[in-house]
C-alpha cells in the first residue's frame, strides 16, 4: 500500500528554496523551447478582436510575463484571467502588472485575478458564456484534485479552434514521478508523467486533435549522493516533492530512488552527473 507523506509544497519556504536549487542545477538553460515560443506557434495566425486567455497556476507571474509581452504586442485587446491559489504569489503578479502599466506596457491587456484553486473557479463560471482562445496549465496539473477531469473541463471552456496547452514532466524525471506514484499517496499532489496523462486524456477525448512537443533539459545531480549536502537534499526534495525526503522516506523507497538516479545518470567529462529533466507540451485544439 502506498504510504502517505508530507508534501514539500505544504512548506512554502522549503519549496521555494528547493525550486531555486533545481533552477541553479539545470544545465544549458531549460532546453531550446519555452512557453512563449509555443504560444507564438499556436497563435501566430490568429486574428481576433479580443483575445481571451486563461492562465492556471500562474504563481508570481514570472512564467506569464514573456507571454503577456508577446500577446500585448500582437493583439489589440486582451483579457488575461489568472488563477492561482497562493494569495501571496498572486499578489506579486498583481504588483508586476501594475509596474508594467506604469511603464506604458500591457495597457491593452485587462487582467482578472482569482486567488483560488482552478476547481473553485470553474464552478463559478458559466462555460457556455466564458470561452477562451487559449488556456495554459504549466507544470500545475499535479496539484489538481483530478488532473484528467480538470483538463477535460478546461477543454470544454475553449472557443471553437481554441488551444489548451498543458506541460508535464517527461524523460527520466517523468519516470521518477511514476516510481513515486507507486510508493506514496498524497491528497494534494498527483505523481505522473506526460505519457500517463496524455494516455488518460486520449481515452476520454478520442476525437480530439493532439500535438506533443518535448522540451529537453538536463539537471546536475552530483550533490544528491552527498548526504551532508544541503543543496543535494533540497534537490531530492524537489524531485520527489516530499519534505525532508532523505530523513523521512522509508529506507526501501529511498534506496529505490537513489538507485534509479545512479543508473540513469549521464556522466560528463567535467565530472557533472546529469539526468534528463524534460517537459512535454500537450497541445489540444478544439
N, C-alpha and C positions, 0 to 999 in steps of 0.2 A: 504493500500500500504506500502511496506517495506520502511523504512527510510534509507537514506544513511548517514553513519557516518565516521569520520576519523579513519582509522585503526591504531592500535598500532604499526604494523610493519613499518609504514611510519616514525616513530621516532625511530631511531636505539638505542639511549641512553636509552629511556624509555622501549623499547622492551627487551633489554638485562638485565636491572635491574629487570623487571617483570619476565623474564625467570629464573633468579637466585633465586628469591623469591620462584617460583614454585619448583625449584630443592631442595631448602632448606626445603620445607614442604612436600616433598614426604616421606612417612613413610615406613621403612623397605626396603629401596632401591627402585628399579623400577621393582619389580616382579622377578620371577625366570628365566626369559628368556631375552636374549639380541640379537641384530642383528648379532653379531659374531656367536652365537650359532646356529641361524637359517641358516646362510651361511654354517657353518660346516656341518649341517644336509643335505643340498641340494647339496653340492659339495663333500662330503666325498668319494664318489665312482667314481668321475670323473678323467679321465686320458687324458690330452691334452698337446700337445707340447707347446702351448702358450695360456694361459687363458686370455680372454678379458672381462673386467668388465666396465660397465658404472655406475657411481655414480651421482645421480641427487640431487641437493641441498645439497652439501657437507658442506657448512658453512666453519668453520675453520679447519675441518678435525678431530675433537675430536671423532666423531662417527665412522669415517672411520678407525682411527688408529688401533684398535684391529682387524678389518677385514683384513687390509693390513698385519699386523703382522702374521696372520694365513695363508693367501694365499702365502706370501713370503716364508714361511717355507714349505708349502705343494706343491707348483708348481714351476718348474724350470724357467719358463719365464711368465711374467705377463704384460699385457697392462692395465693400470688403467686410465680411462678417467673420469675426474672430471668436472662437470658442475655446476657453482654457479654464480648467477647474481651479488652478492655483491663482488666487487673487493677487498675491504679491508679484508673481511673474507677469500676470496680465497688466498690472499697474505699470510695469516697466515698458510694456508695449505701448500703452496709452501715452506715457511720457515721451517715447520715441516718436510717435505720430505728431505730438504737439511740437516737438523740436523740429521735425521736418517741415511742418507748415510755417513755422517762423522763418524758415529758410526759403519760403515760397516753393516748396516741393510738396507733392501729393495733394495739391489744392483741389484737384478734380476727383479725389477719392473720398467717399463718405464711409466712415468706419462705424461698425456696430460691434460693441464688445459685450461678451456674455461670460461671466465668471461662474461657470457650471460645467458639469460633465456633458458630453455630447448627447447622451441618452436623455438627459433632462431637457436639453434644448429641443431635440426632435419631438418630444412630447408636447411642447408648447406651440410649435409652428404648424401651419397648415401646408402640407407638402403639395397640395393642389394649387396653392397660391404662391408659395415661396419656391421658386425654381432657380437653380444655379447653372451657369455656364461651365464653371469649374469648381470642383471640390477636391481638396487635397488633405491627406492624412499621412504625415511624415513621421515614421517610427513612433506612432502612438497607438496603433491598433492593439498592442499588448495590454493596454490599460482599459480597453473596452470590456464591458460586462460579458458580452458575447460578440467577439470580433466579426464573425461571419454575418450574423444578424444585423449588426450595425452597418457594415459595408453595404449590405443589400438594401437597407432602408435609405442610406445615403444615395445609392444609385437611383432610387425612385425619386429623389429630390432634384435630379438633373433635368435641365431642359432637353428638348429633342436635340440630339447630337452633342449633348453636354459630355464633359470628360470628368471621370473620377480617377485620381492618382493616389495610390497607396504605396508606401515604401516600407519594406520589411527586411530583416536581416537574412542574408544568404551566405554562401561559402561555408567555411569551417565554423565561423561564429554561429551561423544558422544551424549547423549540425550540433553544436554545443547546446543551443537552445532546446533541441529535441531530446538530447540526453537529460537536460534539466526537467523537461516535461514529464519524463518517466520517473523522476526522482522526488520532485517537490510539487506541492499544490499551493496555490495562493488565491484567496478570494478577490484579490485586486490586480492580478497580473497573469497573463496567459503566455506561457513559453511556446514559441512556434517559429517556423522559418517561412520563407516566401513560398516554397513548394507546397507546404502543408496548406497555407492559406489559399493559394491560388486553386488548388485542387478542390477544396471545400466550396469556394465561391462558384467555380465552374459547374459543380454538381447542381447547385441551386439556380444558376443562370446559364443553362446550356447554350442559349442562343446569343448571349452577349458577345460583343467584339472585344477580344483581349489582345493587348500587346505587352510584352515584358522587356525591360532593358535592365541589364545588370551594371552597376557602378562598382568597379573593383576597388579594393582597398586592402592595405596590409598594416598590421599593428605589431609593434615591437613588444615582446612579452618576456624578455630576459628576467626582469625583476620578479615575475610571478613565481619563480622557482627559489627565491630567496625569502625564507620565512621571516627574516628580520626587516625586510624592505617595506616601508610604509606605502610607497608607490606600487609595489608589486601586489600588496594586499588590497589596495584600493582598486587596482585594475581587475583583480579576481572578483572583487565585489561587483564591479560594473559588468563584467562578463556574465556573472551568474544572477545578478540582481538580488543577491542575498546579503544582508547586513552581517559583516564580520564572518564571511564565508569560511575562511581558514579555521577560525575558532569554533564556529557553531555547526558546521556541516558534519554529519555522521562520517566516520572515517572511510567507509566503503565508497561513499559518494565523492568525498574529497579526493580520494585516490583515483577514482574513475576519471574525474575531470582533469587532474594533473597528468594522468597517463595519456589521455586524449590530446592534451596540449603538446606533450613531449613527442607524441607520434606524428603530429600534423604540422610541426614547425618546419619552416624553410630557413636554413642557416646561411647567412650572408658571409662574404669574405671578411667583412669588418667586425664580425662577431655578433651581429644582430640575429636574434631568434624571432622570426616573423610568422604570423598566422594570417590567413586570408580573412578579412573583415569586410565582406561585400554587402551591398544594399541592392535589392531588386525592386524596380518600379513596376507595379502592376497598373497598367493604364486601361481603363474600361470606358468605352464610348457607348452612349445610349442610342 
